[in-house]
Amino acid sequence: SPDDNKKIDSTFGTIEDFKNLAAKLHDNGMKVIMNFIPNYKPTLDLSSDLALNELTDILQFWMNEGVDGFRVDSADQILANESEVIALLKKFRAVLDEASKDNPSDPRILITQATNFSPYYGNVSHIPLNFNLLQDFTTPSSVNADAQAWKNT
């Protein structure tokens, strides 16, 4: 149920523990980013207004508890059609943008990970991720421009 997505597993503490953690992180200049998996329950019809309302309610709940942003893993696999995925993510982005309007210098952010991340730039995701870009960085010494330039010659 949607209420399950508004609870803390008792193994990790209580909602008050979470609020305290978020406050301490904010006091130290850090942000709280939470994984958000819209299609975690495969029977959820993501094209329905009811599902969209439940999911945006979940986003709003966690922002009210101190979450600064959400990471949507495998965004391109939420729905079969990429244009539908982008339309859905734009709706989530609108919720975060609305929550940020009174404090634009401290926005709530949407991070997406997809195989083809370029369609998610712009007004869909604040930070599109592409983990495939990291596959060449296998050792600490490979994480610099000189090492990559040398490798590619």
N, C-alpha and C positions, 0 to 999 in steps of 0.2 A: 504494500500500500504506500501511497505518497508519504504518509506519516513516518514510515520506516526510514525515509531519506532525510528526516529531520531529527534523528536520534544519534546519540553517541553510543557505540558499543561499550557496554559496561566494563569490558576488559581494559579500555583506555580511559575510563573515568566518566564524568558527568558533563552535562552541558555547561554547568558552572565552571568546571575545570577548563573546558574549551574556551569559554569567554575570558577567563583569567590568562590563559596561554596567549590568546590573540591580543589582549591588552598589553601583556609584557613584551610581546614581539613588536607591537606598534610603538611602545615606549622606547624600544631600542632601534627604531628606524627600519624594521623588517616588515614584510608583507606576508599575509596568509593566502596561499593559493590552494584550492581544493580541486581534486578530480571531480568531474561531472560527466556521468555516463548516461545520456538520455535514453538509450535503448537497452539499458541493463535488464529490464523486463521485456523479453521479446514479444510479448503479447500486446504491448502498448502500441496503439495506432498513433504514430507521431504526426499524422496529417489531421488528426481531430482537434477541435478547439478545446475539448476537455483535457486531452493530454498536454497540449500547449499550456493551458492555464495551470495545470498541476506542476509542470516542469518550471515554469516561470515563478510560481509560488515557492518552489524549493530554492531557486536561485535567490529570491528576495529574502527568504527565511535566513539563509546562511550569511547573506550580506548584512542583515540586521544583527547577526551574532558576531560579526567582525571579519568575515571573509572579504578579501580585497580582489579576488579574481578566481577564475575557474579555468581548468585545463580540460579540453575535450579530446580524449585519445581516439585515434582512428576515426577522425571526423568523417572521412570519405566513405566509411562503412556504415554510418548511421542509417542511411536509406540507400536504396539501389540506384537512384537517380541523383547525380551530383547537383543539378540545379535545385532539386528539392532539399538537399542537404544545406546548400548555401542559403536558401530561403529560410530554413528553420534556424540556422545559426545567426542570420541577420535579426531574427526575432529575439533571440537570446541577447545578442549584442545591444539591441534597443533597450532591453531591460537594464543592462549594465550602464549604458550611456545615460539613461534616465536617472539612475542612482548616482551618477557622477556629476550631474548638471550643476549642483550647488557647490561643488569643489572640483573644478576641472583640472587643477594642478595635481590632484591625487585621485586619478580615475580608477574605477573598477575595470578590470581587464579580462578579456577572453583570449585564451591561448588555445590554438588548435594544432593538432598533429595530423598530417595527411601525407600520402605518398606523393601526390602532385600538389604541392602547397601553394603554387602561384595563384589559383583562383580565390584563395582565402585572404590574400592581401587586401588592403583598402578598407571597406566598410563592413567586412565580415569579422576578421580577427585582428586584435591588436598585435599579437605575436604569433605568426604561423611558424610551426616547427617542422623541420625535415631531418629526422634522425639519420637518413641515408648520407647526409653531408658529413656525418661524424665517422663513418666507417673507415676512412683513410687515416684517422688519428688513432693509431694503435698503441703508441708509446708516448710518454711525455715529450721526448725529443722530436716527435713528428708533428707536434702542435706549434708550428711556427711557419711563417711565410717562406723562409729560406729553405727549410726542409722540404716543403711542398713544391717549391720551384725547382729544386734539384731533382726531386723524384720524377717530375713531369718532363724533364729534358731528355 
